[in-house]
């Protein structure tokens, strides 16, 4: 399942109008394809200390992932396995987010939904494999 095409137009308009910045955000329909998952290192890196933000997504070692922000009609870029993405997001307060995984063949799968409050912040990491996926906060 992918994000509706209207997200592409809406996000483009919001970026052009200066209402959101494009740093780290993309629409799921235009996000770069994921690279193959690595079955190697089980260690999950911490977010880079020079990147500050109130939202962090880290992909576990077995698949890439991304998050869709429902109220913003946008999504993070695809985060490769064993990497993290941190963003500074404001202006929406509490909103529904959907966490997606990306199989090595590029097919997307839904992991879960959650509520993100930009005043509080959130740090999410994916766990498991595409067939036995999970997530946690850290």
C-alpha positions as CSV (number, residue, x, y, z in Angstrom):
1,X,0.0,0.0,0.0
2,X,1.3,3.5,-0.8
3,X,0.4,7.0,0.1
4,X,-2.2,8.6,-2.1
5,X,-0.9,10.7,-5.0
6,X,-2.5,13.8,-3.5
7,X,0.4,13.8,-0.9
8,X,2.9,14.5,-3.7
9,X,1.0,17.7,-4.8
10,X,0.2,18.8,-1.3
11,X,3.7,18.4,0.0
12,X,5.1,20.2,-3.1
13,X,2.8,23.1,-2.6
14,X,3.6,23.4,1.1
15,X,7.3,23.3,0.4
16,X,7.0,25.9,-2.4
17,X,5.0,28.1,0.0
18,X,7.6,27.8,2.7
19,X,5.2,26.1,5.1
20,X,7.4,23.1,5.6
21,X,11.0,22.4,4.8
22,X,12.1,19.6,2.6
23,X,15.0,18.4,4.8
24,X,14.4,14.7,5.4
25,X,10.8,14.8,4.3
26,X,9.5,13.3,1.1
27,X,6.3,11.8,-0.1
28,X,6.2,8.1,0.0
29,X,5.4,8.0,-3.7
30,X,8.6,9.9,-4.6
31,X,10.9,8.5,-1.9
32,X,14.0,6.8,-3.1
33,X,13.8,3.0,-3.4
34,X,15.3,1.0,-0.5
35,X,18.5,-0.9,-0.9
36,X,18.7,-4.5,0.0
37,X,18.5,-5.3,3.7
38,X,21.6,-6.5,5.5
39,X,21.5,-9.6,7.7
40,X,24.8,-8.6,9.2
41,X,25.4,-6.4,12.3
42,X,22.6,-6.4,14.8
43,X,23.8,-3.2,16.4
44,X,21.5,-0.2,15.9
45,X,23.3,3.1,15.6
46,X,22.3,6.0,17.8
47,X,21.1,9.1,16.1
48,X,23.9,11.4,15.0
49,X,24.7,13.8,17.8
50,X,25.0,16.7,15.4
51,X,21.5,16.2,14.2
52,X,18.9,17.7,16.6
53,X,15.2,17.1,16.3
54,X,12.0,16.1,18.0
55,X,11.4,13.1,15.7
56,X,13.8,10.3,15.1
57,X,13.3,7.1,13.1
58,X,15.9,4.4,13.1
59,X,15.7,1.3,10.9
60,X,16.8,-2.0,12.3
61,X,19.3,-4.2,10.4
62,X,16.8,-6.2,8.3
63,X,14.7,-3.7,6.4
64,X,14.3,0.0,5.5
65,X,11.4,2.0,6.9
66,X,9.6,5.4,6.7
67,X,6.9,7.2,8.5
68,X,3.8,8.9,7.1
69,X,2.6,12.1,8.9
70,X,-1.2,12.1,8.3
71,X,-1.9,15.8,9.1
72,X,1.1,16.9,7.1
73,X,0.3,14.8,4.0
74,X,4.0,13.9,3.9
75,X,6.4,11.2,4.8
76,X,10.0,10.8,5.8
77,X,12.5,9.7,3.2
78,X,13.1,5.9,3.3
79,X,15.6,5.3,6.1
80,X,18.1,2.5,5.1
81,X,18.7,-0.4,7.4
82,X,21.0,0.4,10.4
83,X,20.6,4.1,9.9
84,X,18.6,6.9,11.6
85,X,16.9,10.1,10.5
86,X,16.2,13.0,12.9
87,X,13.8,15.9,12.1
88,X,12.6,19.0,13.8
89,X,8.8,19.2,13.3
90,X,6.4,21.8,14.7
91,X,2.9,23.1,14.3
92,X,0.7,20.0,14.4
93,X,0.6,19.1,18.1
94,X,-0.8,15.6,18.3
95,X,-1.2,13.7,15.0
96,X,-1.6,10.1,13.7
97,X,1.5,8.6,12.1
98,X,1.9,5.4,10.2
99,X,5.1,3.4,10.3
100,X,6.0,1.4,7.2
101,X,8.7,-1.1,6.4
102,X,10.2,-1.7,3.0
103,X,11.2,-5.2,1.9
104,X,14.5,-5.8,0.0
105,X,12.4,-6.2,-3.2
106,X,10.9,-2.7,-2.6
107,X,7.4,-3.8,-1.5
108,X,6.0,-1.8,1.4
109,X,4.3,-3.2,4.5
110,X,2.5,-1.5,7.4
111,X,4.1,-2.0,10.8
112,X,1.9,0.1,13.0
113,X,0.2,3.4,13.7
114,X,1.1,5.7,16.6
115,X,0.4,9.3,17.8
116,X,3.2,11.8,17.5
117,X,3.1,15.1,19.5
118,X,5.7,17.5,18.3
119,X,5.8,19.3,21.7
120,X,6.9,16.0,23.4
121,X,8.9,14.4,20.6
122,X,9.3,10.7,19.6
123,X,12.2,8.3,18.9
124,X,11.2,5.1,17.0
125,X,13.2,2.2,15.9
126,X,12.1,-0.8,13.9
127,X,12.8,-4.3,15.0
128,X,12.6,-7.9,13.6
129,X,12.3,-8.9,10.0
130,X,9.8,-8.0,7.3
131,X,7.7,-11.0,8.1
132,X,8.0,-10.7,11.9
133,X,8.3,-6.9,12.3
134,X,7.9,-4.8,15.4
135,X,8.9,-1.4,16.7
136,X,9.7,0.4,19.9
137,X,10.5,3.8,21.3
138,X,13.9,4.6,22.8
